[in-house]
Amino acid sequence: MADKLRFGVFHAPYHLPMGQNPNLALHRDLEFIQHLDRLGFDEAWVGEHHSCGCELIPDPIVFLSNVAPRTSTIKLGTGVLSLPYHNPLWVADRFILLDHLTRGRAMLGLGPGALTTDAYMIGIDPLEQRNALEEDVDVLKRLFAGEVVTHKTDRYTLVEARTQVRPYSDFEVAVAAVASPTGPRIAGKYGDGILSIGATMSAMAPDGVDTLALHWDVMEQKAAEYGQVADRSKWRLVGPMHIAETREQAREDVRHGIDAWFEYFQDVQSAVHFEVAGKTTDERIDFVINSGLGVIGTPDDAIEQISKLQAQSNGGFGAYLVMTHEWANWSTTLRSYELMAERVFPAFQGSADSLRASAKWASEERGTLGGAQMKSVQNAMAKHAAENDARSQS
């Protein structure tokens, strides 16, 4: 795997408390990705949702095509596009367009659809979503490869379907993995990446299942079965964080919105795999910290969390994605990501190692070189004095 850990965000987004101005929230999302680009974040993955009142982006491809010209280096992924909701031919065409418009900065994240209310509105049985995803990824891959595809399901019909424009780049594809093995099965089959949205949920999983180990074990098994390579650099782990200068400050910051976030998962969204506990604000903050779900603390706490995940992964992973939220207010949230870039990135990217080495070397040589410098200054002063004496005597 790559030595340099990449950093990014997994942006649903959760605009909570409920009832915010949606236009303002969407434009703030654009500003947020621009902020990450300026800070040097590597990736931003943006989700697709159609119900439940706070995850406001229904089409990540449209959103990313809007944010692309406002940014310069950050890679932009659908995180994730709910493939069973769409005709694969139009997904292929639209994503190829995004690939061209971004000149290779786009990534395709796929999933079955997280919100059962979304599936309900278009008549999809939630029990069939994961099977549909496996079938549809196969069709989508054939279209990307330039094949002519005839295929029929209960949801769509393709007759000699093909994409008329070829992709601009060899873009990366990643499949979401939360609790089930579906995502790693698909990723392993095609040698794609995994978005382990359930990376920090092992402590909450039923029967103590280590979801992280499950994801990679299935990935390796399927990759070997289909002659693919299970590439750890394509493995992305997701978890929520809010960091500040002190733990006390971080706890105070998240009082702004953490209750609304918990109430969303406890009372609104039917994501039973994402059970969170606590009724009071302090109970909820403690749950995030003590369960290992996320970090509410300092940059050192973030470094410790990521280091634990590296050890748990038994071989490492390619990127850590912060699951975004609005636990804190806007300005404090932006500062949290600044602290990530300033203090957490260097711990895993080695960007400050040469600076520390230079400072150490200078410290070791300080006595010798400082003494020589002082001697040089004294010599210069003596020379100047001697010249003045000579002039006064002439």
Contacts in CASP RR format, 6 or more apart in sequence:
PFRMAT RR
TARGET T0000
AUTHOR 0000-0000-0000
METHOD contacts of the structure
MODEL  1
MADKLRFGVFHAPYHLPMGQNPNLALHRDLEFIQHLDRLGFDEAWVGEHH
SCGCELIPDPIVFLSNVAPRTSTIKLGTGVLSLPYHNPLWVADRFILLDH
LTRGRAMLGLGPGALTTDAYMIGIDPLEQRNALEEDVDVLKRLFAGEVVT
HKTDRYTLVEARTQVRPYSDFEVAVAAVASPTGPRIAGKYGDGILSIGAT
MSAMAPDGVDTLALHWDVMEQKAAEYGQVADRSKWRLVGPMHIAETREQA
REDVRHGIDAWFEYFQDVQSAVHFEVAGKTTDERIDFVINSGLGVIGTPD
DAIEQISKLQAQSNGGFGAYLVMTHEWANWSTTLRSYELMAERVFPAFQG
SADSLRASAKWASEERGTLGGAQMKSVQNAMAKHAAENDARSQS
1 231 0 8 1.000
1 232 0 8 1.000
1 233 0 8 1.000
1 235 0 8 1.000
1 315 0 8 1.000
1 316 0 8 1.000
1 317 0 8 1.000
1 318 0 8 1.000
2 233 0 8 1.000
2 318 0 8 1.000
4 348 0 8 1.000
4 349 0 8 1.000
4 350 0 8 1.000
5 306 0 8 1.000
5 317 0 8 1.000
5 318 0 8 1.000
5 319 0 8 1.000
5 320 0 8 1.000
5 348 0 8 1.000
5 349 0 8 1.000
6 42 0 8 1.000
6 43 0 8 1.000
6 318 0 8 1.000
6 319 0 8 1.000
6 320 0 8 1.000
7 41 0 8 1.000
7 42 0 8 1.000
7 43 0 8 1.000
7 319 0 8 1.000
7 320 0 8 1.000
7 321 0 8 1.000
7 322 0 8 1.000
7 340 0 8 1.000
7 341 0 8 1.000
7 344 0 8 1.000
7 345 0 8 1.000
7 348 0 8 1.000
8 36 0 8 1.000
8 41 0 8 1.000
8 42 0 8 1.000
8 43 0 8 1.000
8 44 0 8 1.000
8 45 0 8 1.000
8 319 0 8 1.000
8 320 0 8 1.000
8 321 0 8 1.000
8 322 0 8 1.000
9 36 0 8 1.000
9 41 0 8 1.000
9 43 0 8 1.000
9 44 0 8 1.000
9 45 0 8 1.000
9 321 0 8 1.000
9 322 0 8 1.000
9 323 0 8 1.000
9 324 0 8 1.000
10 45 0 8 1.000
10 79 0 8 1.000
10 195 0 8 1.000
10 197 0 8 1.000
10 238 0 8 1.000
10 239 0 8 1.000
10 321 0 8 1.000
10 322 0 8 1.000
10 323 0 8 1.000
10 324 0 8 1.000
11 29 0 8 1.000
11 32 0 8 1.000
11 33 0 8 1.000
11 44 0 8 1.000
11 45 0 8 1.000
11 46 0 8 1.000
11 47 0 8 1.000
11 79 0 8 1.000
11 324 0 8 1.000
12 47 0 8 1.000
12 49 0 8 1.000
12 55 0 8 1.000
12 323 0 8 1.000
12 324 0 8 1.000
13 25 0 8 1.000
13 29 0 8 1.000
13 46 0 8 1.000
13 47 0 8 1.000
13 55 0 8 1.000
13 56 0 8 1.000
13 57 0 8 1.000
13 324 0 8 1.000
14 54 0 8 1.000
14 55 0 8 1.000
14 261 0 8 1.000
14 264 0 8 1.000
14 324 0 8 1.000
14 325 0 8 1.000
14 326 0 8 1.000
15 22 0 8 1.000
15 25 0 8 1.000
15 54 0 8 1.000
15 55 0 8 1.000
15 56 0 8 1.000
15 326 0 8 1.000
16 54 0 8 1.000
16 257 0 8 1.000
16 260 0 8 1.000
16 261 0 8 1.000
16 264 0 8 1.000
16 325 0 8 1.000
16 326 0 8 1.000
17 257 0 8 1.000
17 260 0 8 1.000
18 53 0 8 1.000
18 54 0 8 1.000
18 260 0 8 1.000
18 264 0 8 1.000
19 53 0 8 1.000
19 54 0 8 1.000
22 56 0 8 1.000
25 56 0 8 1.000
26 56 0 8 1.000
26 57 0 8 1.000
28 330 0 8 1.000
29 46 0 8 1.000
29 57 0 8 1.000
29 63 0 8 1.000
30 66 0 8 1.000
30 67 0 8 1.000
30 70 0 8 1.000
32 324 0 8 1.000
32 334 0 8 1.000
33 44 0 8 1.000
33 46 0 8 1.000
33 67 0 8 1.000
33 70 0 8 1.000
33 71 0 8 1.000
33 74 0 8 1.000
33 76 0 8 1.000
34 67 0 8 1.000
34 70 0 8 1.000
34 71 0 8 1.000
35 334 0 8 1.000
35 337 0 8 1.000
36 44 0 8 1.000
36 74 0 8 1.000
36 337 0 8 1.000
37 70 0 8 1.000
37 71 0 8 1.000
37 72 0 8 1.000
37 73 0 8 1.000
37 74 0 8 1.000
39 337 0 8 1.000
39 338 0 8 1.000
39 340 0 8 1.000
39 341 0 8 1.000
40 73 0 8 1.000
40 74 0 8 1.000
40 341 0 8 1.000
41 74 0 8 1.000
41 337 0 8 1.000
41 341 0 8 1.000
42 74 0 8 1.000
42 75 0 8 1.000
42 319 0 8 1.000
43 74 0 8 1.000
43 75 0 8 1.000
43 76 0 8 1.000
43 77 0 8 1.000
43 107 0 8 1.000
43 236 0 8 1.000
43 319 0 8 1.000
43 321 0 8 1.000
44 67 0 8 1.000
44 74 0 8 1.000
44 75 0 8 1.000
44 76 0 8 1.000
44 77 0 8 1.000
45 77 0 8 1.000
45 78 0 8 1.000
45 79 0 8 1.000
45 80 0 8 1.000
45 107 0 8 1.000
45 109 0 8 1.000
45 195 0 8 1.000
45 321 0 8 1.000
46 57 0 8 1.000
46 60 0 8 1.000
46 63 0 8 1.000
46 64 0 8 1.000
46 76 0 8 1.000
46 77 0 8 1.000
46 78 0 8 1.000
46 79 0 8 1.000
47 55 0 8 1.000
47 57 0 8 1.000
47 60 0 8 1.000
47 78 0 8 1.000
47 79 0 8 1.000
47 80 0 8 1.000
47 81 0 8 1.000
48 57 0 8 1.000
48 58 0 8 1.000
48 59 0 8 1.000
48 60 0 8 1.000
48 78 0 8 1.000
48 79 0 8 1.000
48 80 0 8 1.000
48 81 0 8 1.000
48 82 0 8 1.000
48 85 0 8 1.000
48 113 0 8 1.000
49 55 0 8 1.000
49 56 0 8 1.000
49 57 0 8 1.000
49 58 0 8 1.000
49 114 0 8 1.000
49 115 0 8 1.000
49 118 0 8 1.000
50 58 0 8 1.000
50 115 0 8 1.000
50 117 0 8 1.000
50 118 0 8 1.000
50 121 0 8 1.000
51 115 0 8 1.000
51 117 0 8 1.000
51 118 0 8 1.000
51 121 0 8 1.000
52 115 0 8 1.000
52 117 0 8 1.000
52 264 0 8 1.000
52 268 0 8 1.000
52 269 0 8 1.000
53 268 0 8 1.000
54 264 0 8 1.000
54 268 0 8 1.000
55 115 0 8 1.000
57 63 0 8 1.000
60 77 0 8 1.000
60 78 0 8 1.000
60 79 0 8 1.000
60 80 0 8 1.000
60 81 0 8 1.000
61 78 0 8 1.000
61 81 0 8 1.000
61 94 0 8 1.000
61 95 0 8 1.000
61 98 0 8 1.000
64 76 0 8 1.000
64 77 0 8 1.000
64 78 0 8 1.000
64 98 0 8 1.000
64 102 0 8 1.000
64 106 0 8 1.000
65 97 0 8 1.000
65 98 0 8 1.000
65 101 0 8 1.000
65 102 0 8 1.000
67 76 0 8 1.000
68 76 0 8 1.000
68 98 0 8 1.000
68 101 0 8 1.000
68 102 0 8 1.000
68 105 0 8 1.000
68 106 0 8 1.000
74 105 0 8 1.000
75 105 0 8 1.000
75 106 0 8 1.000
75 107 0 8 1.000
76 102 0 8 1.000
76 105 0 8 1.000
76 106 0 8 1.000
76 107 0 8 1.000
77 106 0 8 1.000
77 107 0 8 1.000
77 108 0 8 1.000
77 109 0 8 1.000
78 95 0 8 1.000
78 107 0 8 1.000
78 108 0 8 1.000
78 109 0 8 1.000
78 110 0 8 1.000
79 109 0 8 1.000
79 176 0 8 1.000
79 195 0 8 1.000
80 109 0 8 1.000
80 110 0 8 1.000
80 111 0 8 1.000
80 113 0 8 1.000
80 174 0 8 1.000
80 175 0 8 1.000
80 176 0 8 1.000
80 195 0 8 1.000
81 91 0 8 1.000
81 95 0 8 1.000
81 108 0 8 1.000
81 109 0 8 1.000
81 110 0 8 1.000
81 111 0 8 1.000
82 111 0 8 1.000
82 112 0 8 1.000
82 113 0 8 1.000
82 114 0 8 1.000
82 118 0 8 1.000
83 91 0 8 1.000
83 110 0 8 1.000
83 111 0 8 1.000
83 112 0 8 1.000
83 132 0 8 1.000
83 133 0 8 1.000
83 136 0 8 1.000
83 137 0 8 1.000
83 140 0 8 1.000
84 112 0 8 1.000
84 113 0 8 1.000
84 119 0 8 1.000
84 124 0 8 1.000
84 128 0 8 1.000
84 129 0 8 1.000
84 132 0 8 1.000
84 133 0 8 1.000
84 136 0 8 1.000
84 155 0 8 1.000
85 113 0 8 1.000
85 118 0 8 1.000
85 119 0 8 1.000
85 122 0 8 1.000
85 124 0 8 1.000
87 156 0 8 1.000
87 158 0 8 1.000
88 136 0 8 1.000
88 139 0 8 1.000
88 140 0 8 1.000
88 143 0 8 1.000
88 156 0 8 1.000
88 158 0 8 1.000
89 143 0 8 1.000
89 149 0 8 1.000
89 158 0 8 1.000
89 161 0 8 1.000
89 163 0 8 1.000
91 140 0 8 1.000
92 140 0 8 1.000
92 143 0 8 1.000
92 144 0 8 1.000
92 163 0 8 1.000
93 163 0 8 1.000
93 164 0 8 1.000
93 165 0 8 1.000
95 106 0 8 1.000
95 108 0 8 1.000
95 171 0 8 1.000
96 144 0 8 1.000
96 163 0 8 1.000
96 165 0 8 1.000
96 166 0 8 1.000
96 167 0 8 1.000
96 168 0 8 1.000
97 165 0 8 1.000
98 106 0 8 1.000
99 106 0 8 1.000
99 167 0 8 1.000
99 168 0 8 1.000
99 169 0 8 1.000
99 171 0 8 1.000
100 165 0 8 1.000
100 167 0 8 1.000
100 168 0 8 1.000
103 168 0 8 1.000
103 169 0 8 1.000
104 168 0 8 1.000
104 169 0 8 1.000
104 171 0 8 1.000
106 171 0 8 1.000
107 171 0 8 1.000
107 172 0 8 1.000
107 173 0 8 1.000
107 174 0 8 1.000
108 171 0 8 1.000
108 172 0 8 1.000
108 173 0 8 1.000
108 174 0 8 1.000
109 173 0 8 1.000
109 174 0 8 1.000
109 175 0 8 1.000
109 176 0 8 1.000
109 195 0 8 1.000
110 133 0 8 1.000
110 137 0 8 1.000
110 140 0 8 1.000
110 173 0 8 1.000
110 174 0 8 1.000
110 175 0 8 1.000
110 176 0 8 1.000
110 186 0 8 1.000
111 133 0 8 1.000
111 175 0 8 1.000
111 176 0 8 1.000
111 183 0 8 1.000
112 129 0 8 1.000
112 130 0 8 1.000
112 132 0 8 1.000
112 133 0 8 1.000
112 176 0 8 1.000
112 182 0 8 1.000
113 119 0 8 1.000
113 129 0 8 1.000
114 176 0 8 1.000
114 178 0 8 1.000
114 271 0 8 1.000
115 269 0 8 1.000
115 270 0 8 1.000
115 271 0 8 1.000
116 126 0 8 1.000
116 270 0 8 1.000
117 270 0 8 1.000
119 125 0 8 1.000
119 126 0 8 1.000
119 129 0 8 1.000
120 126 0 8 1.000
124 132 0 8 1.000
124 155 0 8 1.000
130 180 0 8 1.000
130 182 0 8 1.000
132 153 0 8 1.000
132 155 0 8 1.000
133 182 0 8 1.000
133 183 0 8 1.000
133 186 0 8 1.000
134 182 0 8 1.000
134 185 0 8 1.000
134 186 0 8 1.000
135 153 0 8 1.000
136 153 0 8 1.000
137 175 0 8 1.000
137 186 0 8 1.000
137 190 0 8 1.000
139 149 0 8 1.000
139 151 0 8 1.000
139 158 0 8 1.000
141 190 0 8 1.000
142 149 0 8 1.000
143 149 0 8 1.000
143 161 0 8 1.000
143 162 0 8 1.000
143 163 0 8 1.000
144 163 0 8 1.000
144 167 0 8 1.000
146 162 0 8 1.000
146 163 0 8 1.000
146 166 0 8 1.000
147 162 0 8 1.000
148 160 0 8 1.000
148 161 0 8 1.000
148 162 0 8 1.000
149 158 0 8 1.000
149 160 0 8 1.000
149 161 0 8 1.000
149 162 0 8 1.000
150 158 0 8 1.000
150 159 0 8 1.000
150 160 0 8 1.000
150 161 0 8 1.000
151 157 0 8 1.000
151 158 0 8 1.000
151 161 0 8 1.000
152 158 0 8 1.000
172 192 0 8 1.000
172 193 0 8 1.000
172 234 0 8 1.000
173 190 0 8 1.000
173 192 0 8 1.000
173 193 0 8 1.000
174 187 0 8 1.000
174 192 0 8 1.000
174 193 0 8 1.000
174 194 0 8 1.000
174 195 0 8 1.000
174 234 0 8 1.000
174 236 0 8 1.000
175 183 0 8 1.000
175 184 0 8 1.000
175 186 0 8 1.000
175 187 0 8 1.000
175 192 0 8 1.000
175 193 0 8 1.000
175 194 0 8 1.000
175 195 0 8 1.000
176 183 0 8 1.000
176 195 0 8 1.000
176 197 0 8 1.000
177 183 0 8 1.000
177 184 0 8 1.000
177 187 0 8 1.000
177 194 0 8 1.000
177 195 0 8 1.000
177 196 0 8 1.000
177 197 0 8 1.000
177 198 0 8 1.000
177 211 0 8 1.000
177 215 0 8 1.000
178 197 0 8 1.000
178 198 0 8 1.000
178 201 0 8 1.000
178 211 0 8 1.000
178 273 0 8 1.000
178 274 0 8 1.000
179 198 0 8 1.000
179 201 0 8 1.000
179 205 0 8 1.000
179 211 0 8 1.000
179 273 0 8 1.000
181 214 0 8 1.000
181 215 0 8 1.000
181 218 0 8 1.000
183 194 0 8 1.000
183 215 0 8 1.000
183 218 0 8 1.000
184 194 0 8 1.000
184 214 0 8 1.000
184 215 0 8 1.000
184 216 0 8 1.000
184 217 0 8 1.000
184 218 0 8 1.000
184 219 0 8 1.000
184 222 0 8 1.000
185 218 0 8 1.000
185 222 0 8 1.000
186 192 0 8 1.000
187 193 0 8 1.000
187 194 0 8 1.000
187 219 0 8 1.000
187 222 0 8 1.000
187 234 0 8 1.000
188 218 0 8 1.000
188 219 0 8 1.000
188 220 0 8 1.000
188 222 0 8 1.000
188 223 0 8 1.000
188 226 0 8 1.000
188 228 0 8 1.000
188 230 0 8 1.000
189 222 0 8 1.000
189 223 0 8 1.000
189 225 0 8 1.000
189 226 0 8 1.000
189 228 0 8 1.000
190 226 0 8 1.000
190 228 0 8 1.000
191 223 0 8 1.000
191 226 0 8 1.000
191 228 0 8 1.000
191 229 0 8 1.000
191 230 0 8 1.000
191 231 0 8 1.000
191 234 0 8 1.000
192 234 0 8 1.000
193 231 0 8 1.000
193 234 0 8 1.000
193 235 0 8 1.000
193 236 0 8 1.000
194 215 0 8 1.000
194 216 0 8 1.000
194 219 0 8 1.000
194 234 0 8 1.000
194 235 0 8 1.000
194 236 0 8 1.000
195 236 0 8 1.000
195 238 0 8 1.000
195 321 0 8 1.000
196 211 0 8 1.000
196 212 0 8 1.000
196 215 0 8 1.000
196 235 0 8 1.000
196 236 0 8 1.000
196 237 0 8 1.000
196 238 0 8 1.000
196 317 0 8 1.000
197 238 0 8 1.000
197 323 0 8 1.000
198 211 0 8 1.000
198 212 0 8 1.000
198 238 0 8 1.000
198 239 0 8 1.000
198 273 0 8 1.000
199 211 0 8 1.000
199 212 0 8 1.000
199 215 0 8 1.000
199 237 0 8 1.000
199 238 0 8 1.000
199 239 0 8 1.000
199 309 0 8 1.000
200 237 0 8 1.000
200 238 0 8 1.000
200 239 0 8 1.000
200 240 0 8 1.000
200 292 0 8 1.000
200 293 0 8 1.000
200 294 0 8 1.000
200 305 0 8 1.000
200 309 0 8 1.000
201 211 0 8 1.000
201 273 0 8 1.000
201 274 0 8 1.000
201 293 0 8 1.000
202 208 0 8 1.000
202 209 0 8 1.000
202 210 0 8 1.000
202 211 0 8 1.000
202 212 0 8 1.000
202 312 0 8 1.000
203 291 0 8 1.000
203 292 0 8 1.000
203 293 0 8 1.000
204 274 0 8 1.000
204 275 0 8 1.000
204 276 0 8 1.000
204 291 0 8 1.000
204 293 0 8 1.000
205 211 0 8 1.000
210 312 0 8 1.000
212 237 0 8 1.000
212 309 0 8 1.000
212 312 0 8 1.000
212 313 0 8 1.000
213 312 0 8 1.000
213 314 0 8 1.000
215 235 0 8 1.000
216 230 0 8 1.000
216 235 0 8 1.000
216 313 0 8 1.000
216 314 0 8 1.000
219 230 0 8 1.000
219 235 0 8 1.000
220 230 0 8 1.000
222 228 0 8 1.000
223 229 0 8 1.000
223 230 0 8 1.000
224 230 0 8 1.000
232 313 0 8 1.000
232 315 0 8 1.000
232 316 0 8 1.000
232 317 0 8 1.000
232 318 0 8 1.000
233 318 0 8 1.000
234 318 0 8 1.000
235 313 0 8 1.000
235 316 0 8 1.000
235 317 0 8 1.000
235 318 0 8 1.000
235 319 0 8 1.000
236 317 0 8 1.000
236 318 0 8 1.000
236 319 0 8 1.000
236 320 0 8 1.000
236 321 0 8 1.000
237 309 0 8 1.000
237 313 0 8 1.000
237 317 0 8 1.000
237 319 0 8 1.000
237 320 0 8 1.000
237 321 0 8 1.000
238 320 0 8 1.000
238 321 0 8 1.000
238 322 0 8 1.000
238 323 0 8 1.000
239 293 0 8 1.000
239 294 0 8 1.000
239 320 0 8 1.000
239 321 0 8 1.000
239 322 0 8 1.000
239 323 0 8 1.000
240 288 0 8 1.000
240 293 0 8 1.000
240 294 0 8 1.000
240 295 0 8 1.000
240 322 0 8 1.000
240 323 0 8 1.000
240 324 0 8 1.000
240 325 0 8 1.000
240 327 0 8 1.000
241 294 0 8 1.000
241 295 0 8 1.000
241 296 0 8 1.000
241 302 0 8 1.000
241 305 0 8 1.000
241 322 0 8 1.000
241 323 0 8 1.000
241 336 0 8 1.000
241 340 0 8 1.000
242 250 0 8 1.000
242 253 0 8 1.000
242 254 0 8 1.000
242 295 0 8 1.000
242 296 0 8 1.000
242 297 0 8 1.000
242 325 0 8 1.000
242 327 0 8 1.000
242 328 0 8 1.000
242 333 0 8 1.000
242 336 0 8 1.000
243 250 0 8 1.000
243 295 0 8 1.000
243 296 0 8 1.000
243 297 0 8 1.000
243 298 0 8 1.000
243 299 0 8 1.000
243 301 0 8 1.000
243 302 0 8 1.000
243 336 0 8 1.000
243 339 0 8 1.000
243 340 0 8 1.000
243 344 0 8 1.000
244 250 0 8 1.000
244 253 0 8 1.000
244 297 0 8 1.000
244 298 0 8 1.000
244 332 0 8 1.000
244 335 0 8 1.000
244 336 0 8 1.000
244 339 0 8 1.000
245 298 0 8 1.000
245 339 0 8 1.000
246 297 0 8 1.000
246 298 0 8 1.000
247 296 0 8 1.000
247 297 0 8 1.000
247 298 0 8 1.000
247 301 0 8 1.000
250 296 0 8 1.000
250 297 0 8 1.000
250 298 0 8 1.000
251 285 0 8 1.000
251 296 0 8 1.000
251 297 0 8 1.000
253 327 0 8 1.000
253 328 0 8 1.000
253 329 0 8 1.000
253 332 0 8 1.000
253 336 0 8 1.000
254 285 0 8 1.000
254 296 0 8 1.000
254 327 0 8 1.000
254 328 0 8 1.000
255 281 0 8 1.000
256 326 0 8 1.000
256 327 0 8 1.000
256 328 0 8 1.000
256 329 0 8 1.000
256 332 0 8 1.000
257 326 0 8 1.000
257 327 0 8 1.000
257 328 0 8 1.000
258 281 0 8 1.000
258 284 0 8 1.000
258 285 0 8 1.000
258 288 0 8 1.000
258 325 0 8 1.000
258 327 0 8 1.000
259 281 0 8 1.000
259 284 0 8 1.000
260 326 0 8 1.000
261 325 0 8 1.000
261 326 0 8 1.000
261 327 0 8 1.000
262 276 0 8 1.000
262 278 0 8 1.000
262 284 0 8 1.000
265 271 0 8 1.000
265 274 0 8 1.000
265 275 0 8 1.000
265 276 0 8 1.000
266 276 0 8 1.000
276 284 0 8 1.000
276 287 0 8 1.000
276 293 0 8 1.000
277 283 0 8 1.000
277 284 0 8 1.000
277 287 0 8 1.000
277 291 0 8 1.000
278 284 0 8 1.000
278 287 0 8 1.000
285 296 0 8 1.000
287 293 0 8 1.000
288 294 0 8 1.000
288 295 0 8 1.000
288 296 0 8 1.000
289 295 0 8 1.000
289 296 0 8 1.000
289 297 0 8 1.000
292 305 0 8 1.000
294 305 0 8 1.000
295 301 0 8 1.000
295 302 0 8 1.000
295 305 0 8 1.000
296 327 0 8 1.000
299 339 0 8 1.000
299 340 0 8 1.000
299 342 0 8 1.000
299 343 0 8 1.000
299 344 0 8 1.000
302 340 0 8 1.000
302 344 0 8 1.000
303 343 0 8 1.000
303 344 0 8 1.000
303 347 0 8 1.000
303 348 0 8 1.000
306 320 0 8 1.000
306 344 0 8 1.000
306 348 0 8 1.000
309 317 0 8 1.000
309 320 0 8 1.000
310 316 0 8 1.000
310 317 0 8 1.000
320 348 0 8 1.000
322 337 0 8 1.000
322 340 0 8 1.000
326 333 0 8 1.000
327 333 0 8 1.000
328 336 0 8 1.000
345 351 0 8 1.000
346 352 0 8 1.000
346 353 0 8 1.000
END
